[in-house]
Amino acid sequence: MDRTPATNNNTDTVNRVEAYARLLTVPAVTSWTADREAVHGGDAFEYRAFLAAMEGELRSQHVPGDGRWAAGRRTRRATRGLKKMVKGSDLAAEGARELRQEFADHVRHVNALPGQRQAKAARSADRRASVGAFTAKALNKSVTAAAPAPEAPAAGQPQQDGTQPRGITDLWDRRRGA
């Protein structure tokens, strides 16, 4: 048995990607997903019709000695795969609808991004300019302002010449005779 790896033909992959790249416009995606939705919706309809016929036939098959629910249990077991096919077709049709809407939203968002970024840059530049102007104004005020004059003590407050206690520990030290 030859275990030589097969030649990797990247051109085949590139051709497939290029074939789908033509779909990346809103009208093409809309058309393609509408076709997929119609195909999967039709499949689901066919599967449901077959499921109804199959369930009707299988439920009517009674074997001697069957219990009350035996035919129903057999029917559920036998139709499980077909029910999954119905569900899968419904999900595929729903996915096609969502893809169509989300792709249109994506294109709209991408087209709006340059304008949003330009507006954000303009707001940022305006904010930087206004902050710079406020900073310059504040610095000019602080440079030109005179040094504050020393405050005179209030009329009701005694001078602190060392005789007045400054904290509670000073009061306790005085009471003890220190």
ChimeraX commands (.cxc) that place a marker at each C-alpha (Angstrom):
marker #1 position 0.00,0.00,0.00 radius 0.5
marker #1 position 1.42,3.35,-1.03 radius 0.5
marker #1 position 1.41,5.86,1.84 radius 0.5
marker #1 position 2.72,8.76,-0.19 radius 0.5
marker #1 position 0.61,11.83,0.55 radius 0.5
marker #1 position -1.55,12.98,-2.29 radius 0.5
marker #1 position -0.49,16.19,-3.99 radius 0.5
marker #1 position -2.20,19.16,-2.42 radius 0.5
marker #1 position -3.94,20.97,-5.20 radius 0.5
marker #1 position -4.51,24.44,-3.74 radius 0.5
marker #1 position -5.86,25.76,-7.01 radius 0.5
marker #1 position -8.99,23.64,-6.57 radius 0.5
marker #1 position -9.62,25.26,-3.17 radius 0.5
marker #1 position -8.94,28.72,-4.58 radius 0.5
marker #1 position -11.38,28.11,-7.42 radius 0.5
marker #1 position -14.08,27.08,-4.93 radius 0.5
marker #1 position -13.47,30.15,-2.80 radius 0.5
marker #1 position -13.60,32.41,-5.86 radius 0.5
marker #1 position -16.85,30.78,-6.94 radius 0.5
marker #1 position -18.48,31.71,-3.64 radius 0.5
marker #1 position -16.82,35.14,-3.44 radius 0.5
marker #1 position -19.22,36.34,-6.12 radius 0.5
marker #1 position -22.04,35.72,-3.64 radius 0.5
marker #1 position -20.77,38.33,-1.19 radius 0.5
marker #1 position -23.18,41.06,-2.19 radius 0.5
marker #1 position -26.52,41.72,-0.56 radius 0.5
marker #1 position -28.62,40.91,-3.67 radius 0.5
marker #1 position -26.68,37.68,-4.32 radius 0.5
marker #1 position -26.90,36.54,-0.69 radius 0.5
marker #1 position -30.60,37.41,-0.63 radius 0.5
marker #1 position -31.26,35.39,-3.77 radius 0.5
marker #1 position -29.12,32.43,-2.67 radius 0.5
marker #1 position -30.63,32.23,0.84 radius 0.5
marker #1 position -34.16,32.57,-0.56 radius 0.5
marker #1 position -33.43,29.58,-2.81 radius 0.5
marker #1 position -32.02,27.58,0.12 radius 0.5
marker #1 position -35.02,28.50,2.27 radius 0.5
marker #1 position -37.41,27.38,-0.47 radius 0.5
marker #1 position -35.55,24.10,-0.98 radius 0.5
marker #1 position -35.42,23.29,2.74 radius 0.5
marker #1 position -39.00,24.43,3.27 radius 0.5
marker #1 position -40.11,22.11,0.45 radius 0.5
marker #1 position -38.07,19.29,1.92 radius 0.5
marker #1 position -39.67,19.81,5.32 radius 0.5
marker #1 position -43.12,19.74,3.71 radius 0.5
marker #1 position -42.29,16.44,1.95 radius 0.5
marker #1 position -40.83,14.97,5.16 radius 0.5
marker #1 position -43.93,15.95,7.15 radius 0.5
marker #1 position -46.22,14.34,4.58 radius 0.5
marker #1 position -44.15,11.16,4.63 radius 0.5
marker #1 position -44.06,11.24,8.45 radius 0.5
marker #1 position -47.87,11.51,8.64 radius 0.5
marker #1 position -48.31,8.59,6.25 radius 0.5
marker #1 position -45.70,6.51,8.06 radius 0.5
marker #1 position -47.16,7.19,11.52 radius 0.5
marker #1 position -50.66,6.36,10.33 radius 0.5
marker #1 position -49.55,3.07,8.81 radius 0.5
marker #1 position -47.30,1.99,11.68 radius 0.5
marker #1 position -49.82,2.85,14.41 radius 0.5
marker #1 position -52.43,0.73,12.69 radius 0.5
marker #1 position -50.20,-2.38,12.74 radius 0.5
marker #1 position -51.30,-4.43,15.71 radius 0.5
marker #1 position -49.50,-7.64,16.54 radius 0.5
marker #1 position -51.37,-10.28,18.56 radius 0.5
marker #1 position -50.41,-9.90,22.20 radius 0.5
marker #1 position -49.63,-6.14,21.97 radius 0.5
marker #1 position -50.27,-4.03,25.00 radius 0.5
marker #1 position -52.21,-0.78,24.90 radius 0.5
marker #1 position -49.28,1.45,23.87 radius 0.5
marker #1 position -47.04,-1.04,22.04 radius 0.5
marker #1 position -47.83,0.16,18.50 radius 0.5
marker #1 position -47.24,3.79,19.50 radius 0.5
marker #1 position -43.87,2.98,21.05 radius 0.5
marker #1 position -42.79,1.09,17.95 radius 0.5
marker #1 position -43.96,3.98,15.77 radius 0.5
marker #1 position -42.05,6.58,17.79 radius 0.5
marker #1 position -38.90,4.49,17.59 radius 0.5
marker #1 position -39.25,3.93,13.84 radius 0.5
marker #1 position -39.98,7.59,12.98 radius 0.5
marker #1 position -37.30,9.21,15.14 radius 0.5
marker #1 position -34.91,9.74,12.21 radius 0.5
marker #1 position -37.61,11.21,9.99 radius 0.5
marker #1 position -38.58,13.66,12.74 radius 0.5
marker #1 position -34.93,14.73,12.92 radius 0.5
marker #1 position -34.98,15.31,9.17 radius 0.5
marker #1 position -38.06,17.54,9.53 radius 0.5
marker #1 position -36.41,19.47,12.35 radius 0.5
marker #1 position -33.15,19.79,10.38 radius 0.5
marker #1 position -34.94,21.15,7.32 radius 0.5
marker #1 position -36.84,23.65,9.47 radius 0.5
marker #1 position -33.59,24.76,11.12 radius 0.5
marker #1 position -31.86,25.08,7.74 radius 0.5
marker #1 position -34.69,27.25,6.39 radius 0.5
marker #1 position -34.59,29.39,9.54 radius 0.5
marker #1 position -30.80,29.64,9.24 radius 0.5
marker #1 position -31.15,30.88,5.65 radius 0.5
marker #1 position -33.54,33.62,6.82 radius 0.5
marker #1 position -31.19,34.65,9.63 radius 0.5
marker #1 position -28.17,34.63,7.31 radius 0.5
marker #1 position -29.95,36.95,4.91 radius 0.5
marker #1 position -30.81,39.43,7.68 radius 0.5
marker #1 position -27.46,39.27,9.45 radius 0.5
marker #1 position -25.46,39.68,6.25 radius 0.5
marker #1 position -27.46,42.78,5.31 radius 0.5
marker #1 position -26.88,44.18,8.83 radius 0.5
marker #1 position -23.17,43.40,8.52 radius 0.5
marker #1 position -22.84,45.21,5.19 radius 0.5
marker #1 position -24.76,48.21,6.56 radius 0.5
marker #1 position -22.52,48.30,9.65 radius 0.5
marker #1 position -19.29,48.04,7.64 radius 0.5
marker #1 position -20.41,50.82,5.30 radius 0.5
marker #1 position -21.20,53.09,8.27 radius 0.5
marker #1 position -17.88,52.49,10.09 radius 0.5
marker #1 position -15.71,55.08,8.25 radius 0.5
marker #1 position -18.18,57.86,9.02 radius 0.5
marker #1 position -18.47,56.78,12.65 radius 0.5
marker #1 position -14.71,56.66,13.05 radius 0.5
marker #1 position -14.30,60.08,11.43 radius 0.5
marker #1 position -16.92,61.59,13.76 radius 0.5
marker #1 position -15.22,59.97,16.77 radius 0.5
marker #1 position -11.85,61.37,15.73 radius 0.5
marker #1 position -13.37,64.85,15.33 radius 0.5
marker #1 position -14.97,64.64,18.81 radius 0.5
marker #1 position -11.67,63.48,20.27 radius 0.5
marker #1 position -9.76,66.32,18.60 radius 0.5
marker #1 position -12.32,68.86,19.87 radius 0.5
marker #1 position -12.06,67.43,23.37 radius 0.5
marker #1 position -8.25,67.59,23.28 radius 0.5
marker #1 position -8.38,71.19,22.07 radius 0.5
marker #1 position -10.83,72.25,24.77 radius 0.5
marker #1 position -8.82,70.50,27.50 radius 0.5
marker #1 position -5.68,72.24,26.23 radius 0.5
marker #1 position -7.43,75.61,26.34 radius 0.5
marker #1 position -8.71,75.02,29.87 radius 0.5
marker #1 position -5.26,73.90,31.01 radius 0.5
marker #1 position -3.60,76.99,29.54 radius 0.5
marker #1 position -6.19,79.25,31.16 radius 0.5
marker #1 position -5.72,77.56,34.56 radius 0.5
marker #1 position -1.91,77.81,34.32 radius 0.5
marker #1 position -2.11,81.51,33.40 radius 0.5
marker #1 position -4.36,82.18,36.38 radius 0.5
marker #1 position -2.04,80.39,38.81 radius 0.5
marker #1 position 1.06,82.18,37.50 radius 0.5
marker #1 position -0.49,85.65,37.57 radius 0.5
marker #1 position -2.21,85.24,40.92 radius 0.5
marker #1 position -0.43,86.80,43.91 radius 0.5
marker #1 position 0.69,84.72,46.81 radius 0.5
marker #1 position -2.08,84.43,49.36 radius 0.5
marker #1 position -1.87,86.77,52.34 radius 0.5
marker #1 position -1.53,85.17,55.76 radius 0.5
marker #1 position -4.85,84.71,57.42 radius 0.5
marker #1 position -5.63,86.62,60.57 radius 0.5
marker #1 position -7.01,84.55,63.42 radius 0.5
marker #1 position -10.74,84.71,63.94 radius 0.5
marker #1 position -12.04,86.97,66.68 radius 0.5
marker #1 position -13.31,84.19,68.92 radius 0.5
marker #1 position -10.19,82.01,68.72 radius 0.5
marker #1 position -7.32,82.44,71.18 radius 0.5
marker #1 position -3.74,82.69,69.92 radius 0.5
marker #1 position -1.71,79.52,69.99 radius 0.5
marker #1 position 1.39,80.61,71.83 radius 0.5
marker #1 position 2.17,77.30,73.43 radius 0.5
marker #1 position -0.03,77.73,76.47 radius 0.5
marker #1 position -3.12,76.40,74.87 radius 0.5
marker #1 position -3.51,72.60,74.54 radius 0.5
marker #1 position -3.49,71.46,70.92 radius 0.5
marker #1 position -4.91,68.00,71.42 radius 0.5
marker #1 position -6.56,65.76,73.94 radius 0.5
marker #1 position -3.25,64.24,74.99 radius 0.5
marker #1 position -2.05,67.70,76.00 radius 0.5
marker #1 position -5.09,68.02,78.26 radius 0.5
marker #1 position -4.39,64.72,79.93 radius 0.5
marker #1 position -0.75,65.61,80.45 radius 0.5
marker #1 position -1.76,68.88,82.19 radius 0.5
marker #1 position -4.14,67.14,84.56 radius 0.5
marker #1 position -1.44,64.73,85.64 radius 0.5
marker #1 position 0.87,67.59,86.36 radius 0.5
marker #1 position 3.29,67.22,83.51 radius 0.5
marker link #1:1,2 radius 0.2
marker link #1:2,3 radius 0.2
marker link #1:3,4 radius 0.2
marker link #1:4,5 radius 0.2
marker link #1:5,6 radius 0.2
marker link #1:6,7 radius 0.2
marker link #1:7,8 radius 0.2
marker link #1:8,9 radius 0.2
marker link #1:9,10 radius 0.2
marker link #1:10,11 radius 0.2
marker link #1:11,12 radius 0.2
marker link #1:12,13 radius 0.2
marker link #1:13,14 radius 0.2
marker link #1:14,15 radius 0.2
marker link #1:15,16 radius 0.2
marker link #1:16,17 radius 0.2
marker link #1:17,18 radius 0.2
marker link #1:18,19 radius 0.2
marker link #1:19,20 radius 0.2
marker link #1:20,21 radius 0.2
marker link #1:21,22 radius 0.2
marker link #1:22,23 radius 0.2
marker link #1:23,24 radius 0.2
marker link #1:24,25 radius 0.2
marker link #1:25,26 radius 0.2
marker link #1:26,27 radius 0.2
marker link #1:27,28 radius 0.2
marker link #1:28,29 radius 0.2
marker link #1:29,30 radius 0.2
marker link #1:30,31 radius 0.2
marker link #1:31,32 radius 0.2
marker link #1:32,33 radius 0.2
marker link #1:33,34 radius 0.2
marker link #1:34,35 radius 0.2
marker link #1:35,36 radius 0.2
marker link #1:36,37 radius 0.2
marker link #1:37,38 radius 0.2
marker link #1:38,39 radius 0.2
marker link #1:39,40 radius 0.2
marker link #1:40,41 radius 0.2
marker link #1:41,42 radius 0.2
marker link #1:42,43 radius 0.2
marker link #1:43,44 radius 0.2
marker link #1:44,45 radius 0.2
marker link #1:45,46 radius 0.2
marker link #1:46,47 radius 0.2
marker link #1:47,48 radius 0.2
marker link #1:48,49 radius 0.2
marker link #1:49,50 radius 0.2
marker link #1:50,51 radius 0.2
marker link #1:51,52 radius 0.2
marker link #1:52,53 radius 0.2
marker link #1:53,54 radius 0.2
marker link #1:54,55 radius 0.2
marker link #1:55,56 radius 0.2
marker link #1:56,57 radius 0.2
marker link #1:57,58 radius 0.2
marker link #1:58,59 radius 0.2
marker link #1:59,60 radius 0.2
marker link #1:60,61 radius 0.2
marker link #1:61,62 radius 0.2
marker link #1:62,63 radius 0.2
marker link #1:63,64 radius 0.2
marker link #1:64,65 radius 0.2
marker link #1:65,66 radius 0.2
marker link #1:66,67 radius 0.2
marker link #1:67,68 radius 0.2
marker link #1:68,69 radius 0.2
marker link #1:69,70 radius 0.2
marker link #1:70,71 radius 0.2
marker link #1:71,72 radius 0.2
marker link #1:72,73 radius 0.2
marker link #1:73,74 radius 0.2
marker link #1:74,75 radius 0.2
marker link #1:75,76 radius 0.2
marker link #1:76,77 radius 0.2
marker link #1:77,78 radius 0.2
marker link #1:78,79 radius 0.2
marker link #1:79,80 radius 0.2
marker link #1:80,81 radius 0.2
marker link #1:81,82 radius 0.2
marker link #1:82,83 radius 0.2
marker link #1:83,84 radius 0.2
marker link #1:84,85 radius 0.2
marker link #1:85,86 radius 0.2
marker link #1:86,87 radius 0.2
marker link #1:87,88 radius 0.2
marker link #1:88,89 radius 0.2
marker link #1:89,90 radius 0.2
marker link #1:90,91 radius 0.2
marker link #1:91,92 radius 0.2
marker link #1:92,93 radius 0.2
marker link #1:93,94 radius 0.2
marker link #1:94,95 radius 0.2
marker link #1:95,96 radius 0.2
marker link #1:96,97 radius 0.2
marker link #1:97,98 radius 0.2
marker link #1:98,99 radius 0.2
marker link #1:99,100 radius 0.2
marker link #1:100,101 radius 0.2
marker link #1:101,102 radius 0.2
marker link #1:102,103 radius 0.2
marker link #1:103,104 radius 0.2
marker link #1:104,105 radius 0.2
marker link #1:105,106 radius 0.2
marker link #1:106,107 radius 0.2
marker link #1:107,108 radius 0.2
marker link #1:108,109 radius 0.2
marker link #1:109,110 radius 0.2
marker link #1:110,111 radius 0.2
marker link #1:111,112 radius 0.2
marker link #1:112,113 radius 0.2
marker link #1:113,114 radius 0.2
marker link #1:114,115 radius 0.2
marker link #1:115,116 radius 0.2
marker link #1:116,117 radius 0.2
marker link #1:117,118 radius 0.2
marker link #1:118,119 radius 0.2
marker link #1:119,120 radius 0.2
marker link #1:120,121 radius 0.2
marker link #1:121,122 radius 0.2
marker link #1:122,123 radius 0.2
marker link #1:123,124 radius 0.2
marker link #1:124,125 radius 0.2
marker link #1:125,126 radius 0.2
marker link #1:126,127 radius 0.2
marker link #1:127,128 radius 0.2
marker link #1:128,129 radius 0.2
marker link #1:129,130 radius 0.2
marker link #1:130,131 radius 0.2
marker link #1:131,132 radius 0.2
marker link #1:132,133 radius 0.2
marker link #1:133,134 radius 0.2
marker link #1:134,135 radius 0.2
marker link #1:135,136 radius 0.2
marker link #1:136,137 radius 0.2
marker link #1:137,138 radius 0.2
marker link #1:138,139 radius 0.2
marker link #1:139,140 radius 0.2
marker link #1:140,141 radius 0.2
marker link #1:141,142 radius 0.2
marker link #1:142,143 radius 0.2
marker link #1:143,144 radius 0.2
marker link #1:144,145 radius 0.2
marker link #1:145,146 radius 0.2
marker link #1:146,147 radius 0.2
marker link #1:147,148 radius 0.2
marker link #1:148,149 radius 0.2
marker link #1:149,150 radius 0.2
marker link #1:150,151 radius 0.2
marker link #1:151,152 radius 0.2
marker link #1:152,153 radius 0.2
marker link #1:153,154 radius 0.2
marker link #1:154,155 radius 0.2
marker link #1:155,156 radius 0.2
marker link #1:156,157 radius 0.2
marker link #1:157,158 radius 0.2
marker link #1:158,159 radius 0.2
marker link #1:159,160 radius 0.2
marker link #1:160,161 radius 0.2
marker link #1:161,162 radius 0.2
marker link #1:162,163 radius 0.2
marker link #1:163,164 radius 0.2
marker link #1:164,165 radius 0.2
marker link #1:165,166 radius 0.2
marker link #1:166,167 radius 0.2
marker link #1:167,168 radius 0.2
marker link #1:168,169 radius 0.2
marker link #1:169,170 radius 0.2
marker link #1:170,171 radius 0.2
marker link #1:171,172 radius 0.2
marker link #1:172,173 radius 0.2
marker link #1:173,174 radius 0.2
marker link #1:174,175 radius 0.2
marker link #1:175,176 radius 0.2
marker link #1:176,177 radius 0.2
marker link #1:177,178 radius 0.2
view
